[in-house]
Amino acid sequence: PRKLESDWATITDTITAEGHARAAPSLTVADVKQTLGTRLTVAAPDDPSVRRAKFYRGTTSTFGSATEIEMVLASQDTETEWHDPPLSDDTYYYWATILNTWGVESPESNTLTTV
């Protein structure tokens, strides 16, 4: 709680942040080209508290071992694109999450695989 003091009265105001993100985003791959890289599109859920999208990449199909590769601005019920530069020939797995106003991260999206 924070207190605001004045000559007239003391006001106490409590602000409660949401403890969880509401829904996982949906991830699609728009384009995979050896010379240009991979263009990923994340669709944010219909949630007014959406603020950012995080993209993750891994070399195994386990989200827990993936690395965050980028964080971009996002907003409610919109699609946000990000371009991953060309990588060496290998299989890569991608995920996305959404951060809300309070910095709470959503569950991960579906997994996308590129070869």
C-alpha positions in Angstrom: 0.0 0.0 0.0 1.1 3.5 -0.6 0.1 6.5 1.5 -0.7 9.9 0.2 -0.7 12.6 2.8 -2.3 16.0 2.6 -3.5 18.7 4.9 -7.0 17.2 4.8 -6.6 13.4 5.1 -4.4 10.4 4.7 -5.5 8.1 1.8 -4.3 4.5 1.5 -4.6 2.9 -1.9 -3.9 -0.8 -2.6 -3.1 -1.9 -6.2 -3.2 -5.6 -6.9 -1.4 -7.0 -10.0 -2.5 -10.1 -11.8 -0.5 -13.1 -10.7 -0.8 -14.9 -14.0 -1.0 -14.4 -17.7 -4.3 -15.4 -19.2 -3.4 -17.4 -22.3 -0.6 -18.7 -24.4 0.0 -17.1 -27.8 -0.1 -18.8 -31.2 3.1 -19.0 -33.2 3.3 -19.4 -37.0 6.3 -19.3 -39.4 5.8 -17.0 -42.3 9.0 -17.9 -44.3 12.1 -19.9 -44.0 15.0 -19.1 -46.4 18.6 -20.1 -46.0 19.8 -16.7 -47.1 17.2 -14.6 -45.2 16.5 -16.6 -42.1 13.2 -17.4 -40.4 10.3 -14.9 -40.1 8.1 -15.8 -37.1 4.6 -14.4 -36.3 3.1 -14.5 -32.9 -0.6 -13.9 -32.4 -1.3 -12.3 -29.0 -4.4 -13.3 -27.1 -7.4 -11.0 -26.7 -6.2 -9.6 -23.4 -5.8 -5.8 -22.8 -2.8 -6.4 -20.5 -0.6 -7.7 -23.4 2.6 -5.6 -23.6 5.5 -7.7 -25.1 6.2 -10.9 -26.9 9.3 -13.0 -26.3 10.7 -15.4 -28.9 12.7 -18.5 -27.9 14.9 -20.9 -30.0 16.3 -24.3 -29.1 18.0 -27.2 -30.8 15.9 -29.7 -28.9 12.1 -30.0 -28.7 12.1 -29.1 -25.0 11.0 -25.5 -24.2 12.9 -25.5 -20.9 16.2 -25.8 -22.7 15.5 -23.0 -25.2 17.1 -19.6 -25.2 15.3 -16.3 -25.3 16.4 -14.7 -28.6 14.3 -11.5 -28.7 11.7 -9.5 -26.9 9.4 -7.1 -28.9 6.4 -4.8 -28.2 3.0 -6.5 -28.7 -0.6 -5.6 -28.0 -3.9 -7.2 -27.5 -5.3 -9.5 -30.2 -2.7 -8.5 -32.8 0.1 -10.3 -34.7 3.7 -9.4 -34.2 6.5 -10.5 -36.5 10.2 -11.0 -35.8 13.0 -12.1 -38.1 15.6 -14.6 -36.9 18.8 -14.3 -39.0 20.1 -17.2 -41.0 21.6 -20.0 -38.9 23.8 -23.0 -39.7 22.1 -26.0 -41.3 20.4 -27.8 -38.4 16.9 -28.4 -36.9 15.6 -25.5 -34.8 12.6 -25.2 -32.5 10.8 -22.0 -31.8 8.3 -20.8 -29.1 6.8 -17.5 -28.0 5.4 -16.2 -24.8 3.5 -13.0 -23.9 4.3 -10.6 -21.1 1.5 -8.7 -19.5 1.5 -5.2 -17.9 2.9 -6.6 -14.7 5.7 -8.6 -16.3 4.0 -11.9 -15.9 4.9 -14.4 -18.6 2.3 -16.6 -20.3 2.7 -20.3 -20.9 4.7 -21.0 -24.1 3.1 -21.2 -27.5 2.9 -24.1 -29.8 6.3 -25.4 -31.0 7.5 -24.6 -34.6 10.2 -26.7 -36.1 12.5 -25.6 -39.0 15.1 -27.7 -40.8 
